[in-house]
């Protein structure tokens, strides 16, 4: 499709050295422009798509459109598509009751990326430190039963949810640690300095200690 001059101008500002902070500055000036967002998305570029997510109108994010965005993300390498769906969740999907309701319906979605969002959102509800939802016991049972056979992008989000349950809900802490020991997921994984390992026994210990929990 032929791009508008505004889209072309924005693309000219985005290069290999562009950082997320730069994209946020550009988006702050634009605010919402869904049509422009769809133009940027159509280019297929990773950074233009990140900018597109920032300026989308979440009121227009229907399940059909999310399915299209999801399908487009499949063209990206694993890390990029995970970042795109997480970016969409953080900047758009959690901002409106309608899209939160969609997230909550994705536990059994045929899309691995949408299942990832379901579990990442459950983790988010806990890591903010508020009173955890009442569905923890049920969620843990489902994680224990399904995590070993899930897609890698979903495994990470399930593991992350179990990690924050273990940090904030002491009655489930040993159960979450046992889950990590049983699955062995992320054991021995190298992480950057200052980052918390994903291996549940280490994650729960470090994050609990930080919060004196």
TADA-V572975 format. One record per backbone hydrogen bond with DSSP energy under -1.0 kcal/mol. CO is the residue of the C=O (numbers start at 1). NH is the residue of the N-H. E is the energy in kcal/mol with one decimal. If there is no record, write none. Layout:
CO|NH|E, CO|NH|E
This chain:
4|8|-2.5, 5|9|-2.3, 6|10|-2.0, 7|11|-2.5, 8|12|-1.6, 10|13|-1.2, 15|18|-1.8, 19|23|-2.0, 20|24|-2.4, 21|25|-1.8, 22|26|-2.2, 23|27|-2.7, 24|28|-2.2, 25|29|-1.3, 26|30|-1.7, 27|31|-3.5, 33|37|-2.5, 34|38|-2.3, 35|39|-1.6, 36|40|-2.6, 37|41|-2.6, 38|42|-1.8, 40|43|-1.2, 41|44|-1.7, 45|49|-1.8, 46|50|-1.8, 47|51|-2.4, 48|52|-2.5, 49|53|-2.1, 50|54|-1.3, 51|55|-1.2, 55|33|-2.7, 57|60|-2.2, 58|61|-1.2, 60|62|-1.5, 62|66|-2.5, 63|67|-2.4, 64|68|-1.7, 65|69|-2.7, 66|70|-2.9, 67|71|-2.5, 68|72|-2.4, 69|73|-2.1, 72|75|-1.6, 73|76|-2.1, 77|81|-2.6, 78|82|-2.1, 79|83|-2.2, 80|84|-2.6, 81|85|-2.2, 82|86|-2.1, 83|87|-2.5, 84|88|-2.3, 85|89|-2.2, 86|90|-2.7, 87|91|-2.4, 88|92|-1.9, 88|93|-2.3, 89|94|-1.8, 92|95|-1.8, 96|100|-2.3, 97|101|-2.2, 98|102|-1.3, 99|103|-2.4, 100|104|-2.3, 102|105|-1.5, 103|106|-1.9, 106|109|-1.7, 111|115|-2.1, 112|116|-2.3, 113|117|-1.9, 114|118|-2.1, 115|119|-2.1, 116|120|-2.9, 117|121|-2.8, 118|122|-1.7, 119|123|-2.1, 120|124|-2.5, 121|125|-2.2, 123|126|-1.2, 123|127|-2.7, 124|128|-1.3, 126|129|-2.0, 135|139|-2.4, 136|140|-2.8, 137|141|-1.9, 138|142|-2.0, 139|143|-2.6, 140|144|-3.0, 141|145|-1.9, 142|146|-2.2, 143|147|-2.7, 146|149|-1.3, 147|150|-1.1, 151|155|-2.9, 152|156|-2.0, 154|158|-2.6, 155|159|-2.8, 156|160|-2.5, 157|161|-2.3, 158|162|-2.4, 159|163|-2.2, 160|164|-2.0, 161|165|-2.0, 162|166|-2.4, 163|167|-1.5, 164|168|-2.5, 165|169|-2.7, 169|172|-2.4, 170|173|-1.3, 172|176|-2.2, 173|177|-2.5, 174|178|-2.7, 175|179|-1.8, 176|180|-2.0, 177|181|-2.3, 178|182|-2.5, 179|183|-2.7, 180|184|-2.6, 184|187|-1.7, 186|189|-2.0, 192|195|-2.2, 199|203|-2.9, 200|204|-2.9, 201|205|-1.5, 202|206|-2.7, 203|207|-2.7, 204|208|-2.0, 205|209|-2.2, 206|210|-2.0, 207|211|-1.0, 208|213|-2.6
